[in-house]
């Protein structure tokens, strides 16, 4: 065995979205970082649709950016279409989404991580984790190389015992063309509970063979709504700190390209229904549970039999390719069946299928085995992030990677842990859901999962998180100062509106009318502030009653989250607590009384009894 001469603070297994954000976050905090991937050519690879954001997901990307992460910046530099979803609805459910140039995104992400001086890259496969006295000490590769580290973060995506299905045919792998990982065998050896999930992807098409005249054109927004709050910091001017029109980083920049919409029809559905026995999911060959909110086309046709058509999005994978992603028809049917039903769709009658759709089964670890820092309860210094925790999506993975990377680095330095509350961020909602409730299907973020979503808007992520990010070393002083300056401008505008009067009263009062908008104001007044500042002030004024109500609710729930439960607490010794409650509390080992109350099956009576017990212990 060869022992690598350099010992690291943080070692990351996997180079996907979780692995990249984990490495970059740990480096920002000050750790010496190693990232190990079985193929360094695929760092930051977008395995499925090259799109970032969407409802709930776009909020998390803005939060990742506010915490110093790289996903938003990389998207801004490489996207080929930008849109705001639900633009005509309330501010809490609006969200940015971008279609990226698939290879440009990956190449630039690789360039970013290679340029970070505190990150060393290694290529290889992990054979086993090295654990001594229930504490991780490093890893050993399949080539017999031992790399020592104070902490290890596992971000293996769909690669743990990955099995790909096309009809009744299957082969090992976590992604078409890539190998699988046997790390889950080692995790089982260490005592972790491992289960199976599945996900899927549609086929890819040659854009030269699509008849776009039969499809509906879908253009991006102009000006493009970017993800990163930092895009202007390198060239801000005194009066235009938050311009929406400039590009800070022209590298890999491309003009916006259109997407297209078409629809399935009864012929499409007939082909699918006639061949369900050839689907590995419906024949019982796939045992893993799939994502309920992102169903395959087989599921759509069966579960929504009353619908005579389903929407299909044709999305380009980049400027330098003719390849199109066909969003909405994820499938594991045999290739000949895919060929028949794809060719029944309007505009695709003569299309060439470049790559077949397929399903992937993979192992994940039940996330209730984690603390809110994403450190495992079983092994000290070992962290899980991404699809290994039962989540689905680039954004969910990246957010977990950032939190795990930050906490691993902070622990190595002996500093305070980094935990986001449910009232602070969608990332906090996601982690709390996972470690407190677990998940029985691939977890996907939605705005409906958050109790305080009017407070957790995508437009105010930097204002919400910059102070906490700065305190933990995740962002630098210029970003923090820009956030402070932005808040001052919003406060200044609000004060101005409250004290500028019209015949009907103050401008702020007038703005609360449903039909009013800041764009109707005096042009000279508008010119004093940028569009983003106006938007923030308008939202604060229009919804101040609802915002105050949610703020009061946060204060009430926060009191429970401030009541800490000692790590040494033995819940099975609490007299009067039901056996079922004792077992659940002992399994989850909640950190606070608030977290205990969010465990499935725990009643208010249980929490009252636990509160009395804690009070007795304090006395």
VONUDREN-107178 format. One record per residue (C-alpha): residue in three letters; y, z, x; residue number from 1. Coordinates in steps of 0.05 Angstrom, whole numbers. Layout:
ATOM type  north     up   east seq
ATOM  ALA      Y      Z      X NUM
...
This chain:
ATOM type  north     up   east seq
ATOM  UNK      0      0      0   1
ATOM  UNK     70    -17     24   2
ATOM  UNK    124     33      8   3
ATOM  UNK    191     -2      0   4
ATOM  UNK    240     31     49   5
ATOM  UNK    298     40      0   6
ATOM  UNK    294     93    -54   7
ATOM  UNK    335     81   -117   8
ATOM  UNK    369    123   -169   9
ATOM  UNK    349     76   -226  10
ATOM  UNK    294     24   -229  11
ATOM  UNK    291    -24   -288  12
ATOM  UNK    228    -61   -309  13
ATOM  UNK    247   -126   -343  14
ATOM  UNK    306   -174   -338  15
ATOM  UNK    321   -191   -411  16
ATOM  UNK    382   -168   -449  17
ATOM  UNK    362    -94   -447  18
ATOM  UNK    346    -98   -373  19
ATOM  UNK    410   -133   -353  20
ATOM  UNK    456    -84   -391  21
ATOM  UNK    416    -25   -365  22
ATOM  UNK    425    -48   -293  23
ATOM  UNK    499    -63   -301  24
ATOM  UNK    513      3   -337  25
ATOM  UNK    476     44   -284  26
ATOM  UNK    514      8   -229  27
ATOM  UNK    582     21   -263  28
ATOM  UNK    565     95   -266  29
ATOM  UNK    552     94   -191  30
ATOM  UNK    476     90   -184  31
ATOM  UNK    436     50   -134  32
ATOM  UNK    396      4   -179  33
ATOM  UNK    334    -39   -173  34
ATOM  UNK    315    -91   -226  35
ATOM  UNK    243   -116   -225  36
ATOM  UNK    226   -179   -264  37
ATOM  UNK    163   -221   -264  38
ATOM  UNK    209   -282   -261  39
ATOM  UNK    280   -276   -234  40
ATOM  UNK    295   -347   -258  41
ATOM  UNK    296   -322   -330  42
ATOM  UNK    345   -264   -324  43
ATOM  UNK    383   -260   -389  44
ATOM  UNK    340   -313   -422  45
ATOM  UNK    352   -325   -496  46
ATOM  UNK    280   -331   -519  47
ATOM  UNK    295   -349   -591  48
ATOM  UNK    361   -373   -621  49
ATOM  UNK    418   -377   -570  50
ATOM  UNK    465   -340   -617  51
ATOM  UNK    500   -274   -608  52
ATOM  UNK    528   -229   -663  53
ATOM  UNK    525   -231   -739  54
ATOM  UNK    529   -176   -791  55
ATOM  UNK    518   -109   -758  56
ATOM  UNK    499   -144   -693  57
ATOM  UNK    569   -169   -680  58
ATOM  UNK    594    -98   -688  59
ATOM  UNK    545    -75   -634  60
ATOM  UNK    567   -130   -586  61
ATOM  UNK    639   -107   -593  62
ATOM  UNK    616    -36   -579  63
ATOM  UNK    576    -59   -518  64
ATOM  UNK    639    -92   -493  65
ATOM  UNK    681    -29   -506  66
ATOM  UNK    631      9   -464  67
ATOM  UNK    639    -39   -406  68
ATOM  UNK    578    -83   -421  69
ATOM  UNK    573   -156   -404  70
ATOM  UNK    544   -189   -467  71
ATOM  UNK    611   -201   -500  72
ATOM  UNK    645   -229   -439  73
ATOM  UNK    586   -275   -424  74
ATOM  UNK    586   -300   -495  75
ATOM  UNK    660   -315   -493  76
ATOM  UNK    651   -355   -429  77
ATOM  UNK    590   -396   -453  78
ATOM  UNK    594   -403   -529  79
ATOM  UNK    597   -471   -562  80
ATOM  UNK    616   -446   -632  81
ATOM  UNK    653   -384   -656  82
ATOM  UNK    657   -358   -728  83
ATOM  UNK    675   -295   -766  84
ATOM  UNK    623   -281   -820  85
ATOM  UNK    646   -252   -887  86
ATOM  UNK    719   -268   -869  87
ATOM  UNK    739   -264   -942  88
ATOM  UNK    705   -197   -954  89
ATOM  UNK    726   -127   -936  90
ATOM  UNK    739   -109   -863  91
ATOM  UNK    677    -65   -855  92
ATOM  UNK    629   -123   -867  93
ATOM  UNK    666   -177   -827  94
ATOM  UNK    631   -194   -763  95
ATOM  UNK    637   -245   -706  96
ATOM  UNK    581   -293   -689  97
ATOM  UNK    575   -345   -634  98
ATOM  UNK    527   -401   -618  99
ATOM  UNK    518   -402   -542 100
ATOM  UNK    500   -455   -491 101
ATOM  UNK    430   -429   -477 102
ATOM  UNK    425   -446   -403 103
ATOM  UNK    498   -432   -388 104
ATOM  UNK    491   -362   -417 105
ATOM  UNK    429   -349   -376 106
ATOM  UNK    457   -378   -311 107
ATOM  UNK    522   -341   -316 108
ATOM  UNK    486   -275   -332 109
ATOM  UNK    443   -285   -270 110
ATOM  UNK    506   -299   -230 111
ATOM  UNK    539   -235   -256 112
ATOM  UNK    481   -190   -239 113
ATOM  UNK    469   -222   -171 114
ATOM  UNK    542   -208   -154 115
ATOM  UNK    537   -133   -168 116
ATOM  UNK    531    -99    -99 117
ATOM  UNK    495    -37   -125 118
ATOM  UNK    438    -77   -157 119
ATOM  UNK    378   -103   -117 120
ATOM  UNK    334   -155   -151 121
ATOM  UNK    258   -156   -141 122
ATOM  UNK    206   -204   -169 123
ATOM  UNK    137   -178   -187 124
ATOM  UNK     91   -149   -240 125
ATOM  UNK     85    -74   -251 126
ATOM  UNK     13    -49   -244 127
ATOM  UNK     28     24   -260 128
ATOM  UNK     81     78   -264 129
ATOM  UNK     79    133   -212 130
ATOM  UNK     83    201   -245 131
ATOM  UNK     78    270   -213 132
ATOM  UNK     82    335   -252 133
ATOM  UNK    104    298   -314 134
ATOM  UNK    162    266   -277 135
ATOM  UNK    168    193   -258 136
ATOM  UNK    175    177   -184 137
ATOM  UNK    173    102   -183 138
ATOM  UNK    127     42   -195 139
ATOM  UNK     71      4   -161 140
ATOM  UNK     67    -72   -167 141
ATOM  UNK      6   -116   -173 142
ATOM  UNK     16   -135   -100 143
ATOM  UNK     10    -63    -78 144
ATOM  UNK     84    -52    -66 145
ATOM  UNK    109     18    -83 146
ATOM  UNK    183     25   -102 147
ATOM  UNK    208     96   -109 148
ATOM  UNK    262    116   -157 149
ATOM  UNK    291    179   -190 150
ATOM  UNK    285    145   -258 151
ATOM  UNK    251     84   -289 152
ATOM  UNK    274     44   -350 153
ATOM  UNK    221      2   -385 154
ATOM  UNK    250    -60   -420 155
ATOM  UNK    189   -105   -428 156
ATOM  UNK    209   -141   -492 157
ATOM  UNK    150   -177   -524 158
ATOM  UNK    110   -181   -460 159
ATOM  UNK     66   -119   -466 160
ATOM  UNK     -2   -149   -484 161
ATOM  UNK     35   -207   -515 162
ATOM  UNK     -7   -256   -555 163
ATOM  UNK     22   -322   -580 164
ATOM  UNK     -5   -356   -643 165
ATOM  UNK      0   -429   -666 166
ATOM  UNK    -47   -434   -725 167
ATOM  UNK   -116   -408   -706 168
ATOM  UNK   -102   -422   -632 169
ATOM  UNK    -74   -365   -589 170
ATOM  UNK    -60   -351   -516 171
ATOM  UNK    -34   -292   -477 172
ATOM  UNK     41   -289   -462 173
ATOM  UNK    105   -256   -486 174
ATOM  UNK    142   -322   -489 175
ATOM  UNK    119   -395   -487 176
ATOM  UNK    108   -412   -414 177
ATOM  UNK    110   -340   -388 178
ATOM  UNK     56   -289   -371 179
ATOM  UNK     41   -224   -405 180
ATOM  UNK     44   -151   -382 181
ATOM  UNK    -11    -97   -383 182
ATOM  UNK     38    -40   -375 183
ATOM  UNK     20    -12   -444 184
ATOM  UNK    -49      6   -417 185
ATOM  UNK    -14     52   -366 186
ATOM  UNK     31     81   -420 187
ATOM  UNK    -30     98   -462 188
ATOM  UNK    -60    131   -401 189
ATOM  UNK      3    174   -396 190
ATOM  UNK     -5    197   -468 191
ATOM  UNK     43    151   -506 192
ATOM  UNK     29    126   -577 193
ATOM  UNK     28     50   -576 194
ATOM  UNK     27      4   -637 195
ATOM  UNK     33    -71   -651 196
ATOM  UNK     90   -112   -680 197
ATOM  UNK    100   -187   -687 198
ATOM  UNK    158   -235   -686 199
ATOM  UNK    164   -310   -690 200
ATOM  UNK    206   -370   -673 201
ATOM  UNK    215   -439   -704 202
ATOM  UNK    202   -506   -672 203
ATOM  UNK    256   -543   -632 204
ATOM  UNK    280   -613   -649 205
ATOM  UNK    308   -673   -612 206
ATOM  UNK    379   -680   -638 207
ATOM  UNK    380   -755   -625 208
ATOM  UNK    328   -763   -681 209
ATOM  UNK    365   -721   -734 210
ATOM  UNK    401   -758   -790 211
ATOM  UNK    463   -715   -794 212
ATOM  UNK    491   -758   -850 213
ATOM  UNK    444   -722   -897 214
ATOM  UNK    467   -653   -873 215
ATOM  UNK    528   -609   -886 216
ATOM  UNK    574   -600   -827 217
ATOM  UNK    593   -529   -806 218
ATOM  UNK    650   -523   -756 219
ATOM  UNK    672   -462   -718 220
ATOM  UNK    736   -422   -729 221
ATOM  UNK    801   -443   -696 222
ATOM  UNK    826   -406   -656 223
ATOM  UNK    758   -380   -634 224
ATOM  UNK    748   -305   -649 225
ATOM  UNK    723   -278   -583 226
ATOM  UNK    677   -218   -572 227
ATOM  UNK    708   -184   -511 228
ATOM  UNK    768   -139   -514 229
ATOM  UNK    775   -150   -439 230
ATOM  UNK    784   -226   -440 231
ATOM  UNK    860   -220   -433 232
ATOM  UNK    866   -162   -384 233
ATOM  UNK    868   -205   -321 234
ATOM  UNK    929   -243   -343 235
ATOM  UNK    963   -202   -397 236
ATOM  UNK   1038   -205   -406 237
ATOM  UNK   1081   -148   -430 238
ATOM  UNK   1090   -178   -499 239
ATOM  UNK   1023   -211   -508 240
ATOM  UNK    970   -161   -486 241
ATOM  UNK    921   -181   -539 242
ATOM  UNK    931   -256   -549 243
ATOM  UNK    876   -291   -588 244
ATOM  UNK    887   -359   -556 245
ATOM  UNK    879   -353   -480 246
ATOM  UNK    815   -356   -440 247
ATOM  UNK    810   -307   -383 248
ATOM  UNK    748   -337   -352 249
ATOM  UNK    743   -413   -354 250
ATOM  UNK    675   -414   -319 251
ATOM  UNK    622   -451   -361 252
ATOM  UNK    673   -460   -417 253
ATOM  UNK    656   -515   -467 254
ATOM  UNK    690   -541   -530 255
ATOM  UNK    663   -520   -597 256
ATOM  UNK    606   -561   -626 257
ATOM  UNK    588   -566   -700 258
ATOM  UNK    526   -536   -732 259
ATOM  UNK    493   -568   -793 260
ATOM  UNK    460   -545   -857 261
ATOM  UNK    402   -576   -895 262
ATOM  UNK    350   -549   -944 263
ATOM  UNK    276   -546   -956 264
ATOM  UNK    250   -575  -1021 265
ATOM  UNK    189   -572  -1066 266
ATOM  UNK    150   -620  -1022 267
ATOM  UNK    163   -574   -963 268
ATOM  UNK    137   -514  -1002 269
ATOM  UNK     76   -552  -1027 270
ATOM  UNK     55   -569   -955 271
ATOM  UNK     63   -496   -934 272
ATOM  UNK     26   -467   -995 273
ATOM  UNK    -32   -516   -986 274
ATOM  UNK    -42   -492   -915 275
ATOM  UNK    -33   -417   -919 276
ATOM  UNK   -106   -407   -900 277
ATOM  UNK    -89   -437   -832 278
ATOM  UNK    -33   -386   -820 279
ATOM  UNK    -57   -331   -772 280
ATOM  UNK    -12   -283   -811 281
ATOM  UNK    -43   -297   -879 282
ATOM  UNK   -114   -304   -852 283
ATOM  UNK   -112   -235   -821 284
ATOM  UNK   -114   -258   -749 285
ATOM  UNK    -46   -226   -736 286
ATOM  UNK    -49   -151   -745 287
ATOM  UNK     22   -133   -723 288
ATOM  UNK     77   -120   -775 289
ATOM  UNK    132   -172   -776 290
ATOM  UNK    207   -167   -790 291
ATOM  UNK    219   -160   -865 292
ATOM  UNK    292   -183   -860 293
ATOM  UNK    277   -244   -818 294
ATOM  UNK    215   -272   -852 295
ATOM  UNK    175   -334   -832 296
ATOM  UNK    180   -396   -876 297
ATOM  UNK    110   -379   -901 298
ATOM  UNK    135   -311   -925 299
ATOM  UNK    197   -342   -957 300
ATOM  UNK    157   -392   -997 301
ATOM  UNK    107   -339  -1021 302
ATOM  UNK    154   -281  -1033 303
ATOM  UNK    209   -322  -1065 304
ATOM  UNK    167   -370  -1105 305
ATOM  UNK    222   -377  -1158 306
ATOM  UNK    268   -411  -1108 307
ATOM  UNK    264   -487  -1105 308
ATOM  UNK    297   -491  -1037 309
ATOM  UNK    316   -450   -975 310
ATOM  UNK    374   -460   -929 311
ATOM  UNK    360   -488   -859 312
ATOM  UNK    411   -486   -802 313
ATOM  UNK    410   -539   -747 314
ATOM  UNK    442   -507   -686 315
ATOM  UNK    452   -540   -618 316
ATOM  UNK    423   -504   -558 317
ATOM  UNK    477   -529   -511 318
ATOM  UNK    525   -584   -491 319
ATOM  UNK    480   -613   -437 320
ATOM  UNK    419   -620   -481 321
ATOM  UNK    398   -655   -545 322
ATOM  UNK    353   -597   -565 323
ATOM  UNK    366   -564   -633 324
ATOM  UNK    343   -496   -659 325
ATOM  UNK    322   -501   -732 326
ATOM  UNK    342   -433   -759 327
ATOM  UNK    306   -410   -822 328
ATOM  UNK    237   -439   -812 329
ATOM  UNK    203   -390   -764 330
ATOM  UNK    129   -405   -769 331
ATOM  UNK     60   -395   -738 332
ATOM  UNK     26   -452   -777 333
ATOM  UNK    -14   -504   -738 334
ATOM  UNK     26   -560   -705 335
ATOM  UNK      2   -614   -754 336
ATOM  UNK     26   -572   -813 337
ATOM  UNK     92   -559   -778 338
ATOM  UNK     99   -634   -768 339
ATOM  UNK     87   -648   -842 340
ATOM  UNK    134   -596   -872 341
ATOM  UNK    190   -608   -822 342
ATOM  UNK    189   -683   -838 343
ATOM  UNK    196   -668   -912 344
ATOM  UNK    266   -637   -902 345
ATOM  UNK    328   -680   -915 346
ATOM  UNK    356   -708   -849 347
ATOM  UNK    291   -692   -811 348
ATOM  UNK    247   -747   -839 349
ATOM  UNK    241   -781   -772 350
ATOM  UNK    255   -723   -725 351
ATOM  UNK    218   -710   -660 352
ATOM  UNK    190   -640   -651 353
ATOM  UNK    201   -620   -578 354
ATOM  UNK    169   -550   -580 355
ATOM  UNK    125   -520   -634 356
ATOM  UNK    141   -456   -671 357
ATOM  UNK     97   -397   -657 358
ATOM  UNK     87   -322   -671 359
ATOM  UNK     81   -268   -618 360
ATOM  UNK     43   -203   -625 361
ATOM  UNK     63   -148   -576 362
ATOM  UNK     57    -74   -563 363
ATOM  UNK    114    -24   -575 364
ATOM  UNK    119     51   -567 365
ATOM  UNK    135     93   -628 366
ATOM  UNK    209    111   -616 367
ATOM  UNK    205    183   -642 368
ATOM  UNK    174    197   -573 369
ATOM  UNK    245    192   -545 370
ATOM  UNK    306    237   -539 371
ATOM  UNK    374    209   -562 372
ATOM  UNK    387    191   -489 373
ATOM  UNK    326    144   -495 374
ATOM  UNK    289    186   -444 375
ATOM  UNK    217    198   -462 376
ATOM  UNK    194    267   -483 377
ATOM  UNK    127    258   -448 378
ATOM  UNK    152    239   -378 379
ATOM  UNK    218    263   -348 380
ATOM  UNK    261    208   -319 381
ATOM  UNK    226    153   -357 382
ATOM  UNK    268    114   -407 383
ATOM  UNK    251     59   -458 384
ATOM  UNK    300      6   -483 385
ATOM  UNK    295    -56   -526 386
ATOM  UNK    235    -83   -564 387
ATOM  UNK    189    -31   -533 388
ATOM  UNK    224     16   -582 389
ATOM  UNK    207    -27   -642 390
ATOM  UNK    273    -64   -649 391
ATOM  UNK    286   -138   -659 392
ATOM  UNK    345   -178   -631 393
ATOM  UNK    385   -189   -568 394
ATOM  UNK    442   -144   -590 395
ATOM  UNK    398    -84   -608 396
ATOM  UNK    363    -91   -541 397
ATOM  UNK    427    -97   -501 398
ATOM  UNK    457    -36   -534 399
ATOM  UNK    395      6   -519 400
ATOM  UNK    395    -19   -448 401
ATOM  UNK    466      3   -437 402
ATOM  UNK    453     73   -465 403
ATOM  UNK    389     81   -425 404
ATOM  UNK    421     54   -361 405
ATOM  UNK    481    100   -367 406
ATOM  UNK    438    162   -381 407
ATOM  UNK    389    147   -325 408
ATOM  UNK    447    141   -276 409
ATOM  UNK    482    203   -303 410
ATOM  UNK    419    244   -297 411
ATOM  UNK    408    221   -226 412
ATOM  UNK    479    244   -210 413
ATOM  UNK    470    311   -247 414
ATOM  UNK    525    293   -297 415
ATOM  UNK    531    303   -372 416
ATOM  UNK    488    257   -415 417
ATOM  UNK    518    200   -456 418
ATOM  UNK    502    204   -531 419
ATOM  UNK    537    167   -587 420
ATOM  UNK    540    198   -656 421
ATOM  UNK    529    162   -722 422
ATOM  UNK    603    169   -737 423
ATOM  UNK    623    139   -669 424
ATOM  UNK    585     73   -665 425
ATOM  UNK    532     28   -695 426
ATOM  UNK    496     39   -629 427
ATOM  UNK    494    113   -647 428
ATOM  UNK    467     96   -716 429
ATOM  UNK    412     53   -686 430
ATOM  UNK    389    104   -634 431
ATOM  UNK    390    161   -684 432
ATOM  UNK    350    120   -734 433
ATOM  UNK    298    104   -681 434
ATOM  UNK    289    172   -649 435
ATOM  UNK    294    212   -714 436
ATOM  UNK    260    168   -767 437
ATOM  UNK    221    118   -726 438
ATOM  UNK    208     49   -755 439
ATOM  UNK    148     17   -790 440
ATOM  UNK    175    -54   -780 441
ATOM  UNK    217    -89   -726 442
ATOM  UNK    285    -53   -732 443
ATOM  UNK    346    -96   -744 444
ATOM  UNK    417    -71   -750 445
ATOM  UNK    455    -81   -816 446
ATOM  UNK    523    -54   -837 447
ATOM  UNK    488    -18   -894 448
ATOM  UNK    452     28   -845 449
ATOM  UNK    518     63   -828 450
ATOM  UNK    547    117   -873 451
ATOM  UNK    617    109   -843 452
ATOM  UNK    622     33   -837 453
ATOM  UNK    696     30   -855 454
ATOM  UNK    708     72   -792 455
ATOM  UNK    659     31   -750 456
ATOM  UNK    693    -37   -756 457
ATOM  UNK    683    -91   -704 458
ATOM  UNK    758    -96   -692 459
ATOM  UNK    768    -24   -671 460
ATOM  UNK    709    -13   -625 461
ATOM  UNK    753     -7   -563 462
ATOM  UNK    797     45   -597 463
ATOM  UNK    737     85   -619 464
ATOM  UNK    699     85   -553 465
ATOM  UNK    744     74   -494 466
ATOM  UNK    759    148   -480 467
ATOM  UNK    686    167   -481 468
ATOM  UNK    667    106   -440 469
ATOM  UNK    720    123   -388 470
ATOM  UNK    698    196   -385 471
ATOM  UNK    627    175   -367 472
ATOM  UNK    648    122   -317 473
ATOM  UNK    629     61   -359 474
ATOM  UNK    698     28   -359 475
ATOM  UNK    755     26   -310 476
ATOM  UNK    827     51   -316 477
ATOM  UNK    858    -17   -335 478
ATOM  UNK    813    -25   -395 479
ATOM  UNK    827     46   -418 480
ATOM  UNK    902     36   -409 481
ATOM  UNK    899    -28   -449 482
ATOM  UNK    864      9   -506 483
ATOM  UNK    917     64   -504 484
ATOM  UNK    972     11   -505 485
ATOM  UNK    940    -24   -564 486
ATOM  UNK    937     41   -604 487
ATOM  UNK   1011     54   -589 488
ATOM  UNK   1029    -15   -615 489
ATOM  UNK    990     -4   -679 490
ATOM  UNK   1024     63   -689 491
ATOM  UNK   1092     32   -676 492
ATOM  UNK   1080    -23   -726 493
ATOM  UNK   1056     25   -779 494
ATOM  UNK   1118     68   -769 495
ATOM  UNK   1162      6   -775 496
ATOM  UNK   1127    -16   -839 497
ATOM  UNK   1133     53   -870 498
ATOM  UNK   1208     54   -856 499
ATOM  UNK   1226    -19   -871 500
ATOM  UNK   1246    -23   -945 501
ATOM  UNK   1244    -78   -997 502
ATOM  UNK   1266    -78  -1069 503
ATOM  UNK   1198    -50  -1087 504
ATOM  UNK   1198      4  -1034 505
ATOM  UNK   1170      5   -963 506
ATOM  UNK   1134    -56   -934 507
ATOM  UNK   1073    -12   -925 508
ATOM  UNK   1072      4  -1000 509
ATOM  UNK   1080    -70  -1015 510
ATOM  UNK   1023    -87   -968 511
ATOM  UNK    975    -44  -1008 512
ATOM  UNK    979    -93  -1066 513
ATOM  UNK    914   -134  -1069 514
ATOM  UNK    950   -201  -1067 515
ATOM  UNK    995   -183  -1007 516
ATOM  UNK    985   -202   -935 517
ATOM  UNK   1023   -190   -870 518
ATOM  UNK   1029   -266   -861 519
ATOM  UNK   1081   -266   -916 520
ATOM  UNK   1128   -222   -876 521
ATOM  UNK   1192   -242   -841 522
ATOM  UNK   1173   -289   -783 523
ATOM  UNK   1218   -250   -735 524
ATOM  UNK   1182   -186   -752 525
ATOM  UNK   1114   -219   -744 526
ATOM  UNK   1133   -246   -676 527
ATOM  UNK   1143   -176   -649 528
ATOM  UNK   1068   -162   -654 529
ATOM  UNK   1006   -202   -642 530
ATOM  UNK    955   -221   -696 531
ATOM  UNK    904   -169   -676 532
ATOM  UNK    956   -113   -680 533
ATOM  UNK    978   -136   -749 534
ATOM  UNK    906   -139   -772 535
ATOM  UNK    892    -68   -749 536
ATOM  UNK    955    -41   -781 537
ATOM  UNK    942    -78   -846 538
ATOM  UNK    871    -50   -851 539
ATOM  UNK    895     21   -836 540
ATOM  UNK    949     17   -890 541
ATOM  UNK    908    -18   -944 542
ATOM  UNK    848     27   -938 543
ATOM  UNK    879     92   -914 544
ATOM  UNK    852    131   -974 545
ATOM  UNK    781    108   -962 546
ATOM  UNK    788    119   -887 547
ATOM  UNK    813    190   -898 548
ATOM  UNK    755    204   -945 549
ATOM  UNK    704    179   -894 550
ATOM  UNK    739    220   -840 551
ATOM  UNK    731    283   -882 552
ATOM  UNK    658    267   -891 553
ATOM  UNK    649    259   -816 554
ATOM  UNK    679    328   -804 555
ATOM  UNK    631    359   -853 556
ATOM  UNK    569    326   -824 557
ATOM  UNK    592    338   -752 558
ATOM  UNK    588    413   -763 559
ATOM  UNK    513    407   -770 560
ATOM  UNK    509    362   -709 561
ATOM  UNK    547    414   -669 562
ATOM  UNK    494    467   -683 563
ATOM  UNK    446    458   -625 564
ATOM  UNK    372    473   -628 565
ATOM  UNK    344    502   -563 566
ATOM  UNK    293    459   -527 567
ATOM  UNK    247    519   -525 568
ATOM  UNK    246    525   -601 569
ATOM  UNK    174    530   -629 570
ATOM  UNK    180    507   -701 571
ATOM  UNK    110    529   -719 572
ATOM  UNK    132    602   -710 573
ATOM  UNK    186    599   -764 574
ATOM  UNK    160    640   -823 575
ATOM  UNK    171    609   -892 576
ATOM  UNK    175    537   -865 577
ATOM  UNK    123    491   -897 578
ATOM  UNK     68    468   -851 579
ATOM  UNK     88    395   -861 580
ATOM  UNK    159    411   -841 581
ATOM  UNK    135    451   -780 582
ATOM  UNK     93    392   -757 583
ATOM  UNK    149    341   -765 584
ATOM  UNK    200    384   -731 585
ATOM  UNK    152    399   -674 586
ATOM  UNK    137    325   -666 587
ATOM  UNK    210    300   -666 588
ATOM  UNK    240    362   -632 589
ATOM  UNK    310    349   -658 590
ATOM  UNK    369    367   -614 591
ATOM  UNK    415    390   -671 592
ATOM  UNK    411    416   -742 593
ATOM  UNK    442    350   -765 594
ATOM  UNK    387    309   -733 595
ATOM  UNK    335    355   -763 596
ATOM  UNK    363    341   -832 597
ATOM  UNK    355    266   -822 598
ATOM  UNK    280    270   -808 599
ATOM  UNK    240    239   -864 600
ATOM  UNK    209    292   -908 601
ATOM  UNK    254    350   -885 602
ATOM  UNK    288    381   -946 603
ATOM  UNK    355    417   -952 604
ATOM  UNK    315    481   -963 605
ATOM  UNK    281    470   -895 606
ATOM  UNK    349    461   -862 607
ATOM  UNK    376    524   -894 608
ATOM  UNK    316    564   -869 609
ATOM  UNK    323    534   -800 610
ATOM  UNK    398    550   -799 611
ATOM  UNK    384    623   -816 612
ATOM  UNK    331    626   -762 613
ATOM  UNK    380    598   -710 614
ATOM  UNK    433    647   -731 615
ATOM  UNK    385    705   -722 616
ATOM  UNK    367    678   -654 617
ATOM  UNK    441    675   -634 618
ATOM  UNK    452    747   -656 619
